[in-house]
Amino acid sequence: MTDYDYSIDHKKRLSTVQDKMQELNLPVLLGSRLRTISYVGDVFCPWRSFIIIPQDKEPTIYTFVIDAERVRDDSWLDDVRGFGPLGGGHQIDVIADAVSEHLPTSGERRVGVEHGMSCYLPEGNLTAEEFRMLKTSLPGVEFVQSIDIIDELSMKKDRGTVNRFRKASDIVDIGHKAVLDQFEVGMTETEIAGIAEAAMRKAGSEWSWSFTAGNEIASGYRTSYPMGACTPATRRKTAPEEPLMVDLHAMFMLGLGDHSHNYLLSPVSERQRELADYFIETIIKVIDMYGPGMTPGKMADDMMDWAETKGIAQYLVPGFEHGIGVMGDEWRIGMNTGPMPYWTDPDHVYEPDQLLICAMQFMVPEDEAGFRYESPILITKSGCEVLAKTPLEVTEL
């Protein structure tokens, strides 16, 4: 399996964050989102965590005490501290004291914070109770919504980050090969998930990162759920004459791999083959559309117009992607500037070195059949690069 250059200039990345803070007159930024900690600290923090970024010093990560030593060992940052219930130190009291150390004693006292909402459950926005306690602990401080700092800077990926995504996709391809080699009709969805997970862990995956139960496996009628949901893998047994959808996830140094492959279990009907052909034709069309200058809204409009001419528009979810970044940056594409706050901006213009997930569902409930395609897509100067290399086909078994 290919090795790449995974290096990141952490101090350069931090300096760009601090430059943005200076533009906004923020002496300190209190990061609470997973994407912020991942982007700046380059470390996985699954427990409730915060990163305090001063304008002129290196940041400090605060995490639940049981994980602090591991985070310190994994991160490039030296200053990692744990909080816990012992000794009377409530986590918000600890955070408030640390923030106050970087504020002027008089005059304007501004702190950048991360508010918001998301379909992604562990986003990490400040909760109402956390915010209330911070305001009580830091009287006279102006709290400034600052999610745009990290969202803007993390939109384009440097070479080391892209290579981490490439490696994660390579690992997912290994998972798919393991499923293809070991699958037998009658296996349960959970068995299939386990085969893939074992192979990907052996290849170096740190986590099947999806918070929707890791590897997503659907068989039979479950592949045709409206809007394409199929999680988690269940104990349902696969059977002849059914479709099977295998959507795998791997994580490598916070880079995320995500790829779906679809099967038809013999004997396969002509109707199933017809639907599979429509699905593949649609995916080829979608991939060909990615490139600089395209927007999510235009892609959705053009694809649905095309699907209408084929008579399959009713089977498609009219959204062919979701955002992708390092761990914690899964959902929204682009900045928070669209017509619906905290959702993808349909007018976000793709540029080279942006990464996103092509995520398309094709569901036909009346035939109890459905297919899913997901893969990280790198926007290039002339089009796009599909990072997953598992062949684009519906495999008959």
Secondary structure by P-SEA (a helix, b strand, c coil): ccccccccaaaaaaaaaaaaaaaacccccccccaaaaaacccccccccbbbbbcccbbbbbbcccccaaaaaacccccbbbbbcccccccaaaaaaaaaaaacccccbbbbbbbbbcccccccccccaaaaaaaaaacccbbbbbcaaaaaaaaccccaaaaaaaaaaaaaaaaaaaaaaacccccccaaaaaaaaaaaaaaacccccccccccbbbbcccccccccccccccccccccccbbbbbbbbbbcccbbbbbbbbbbcccccaaaaaaaaaaaaaaaaaaaaccccccaaaaaaaaaaaaaaaccccccccccbbbbcccccccccccccccccccccccccccccbbbbbbbbbbbcccccbbbbbbbbbbcccccccccccccccccc
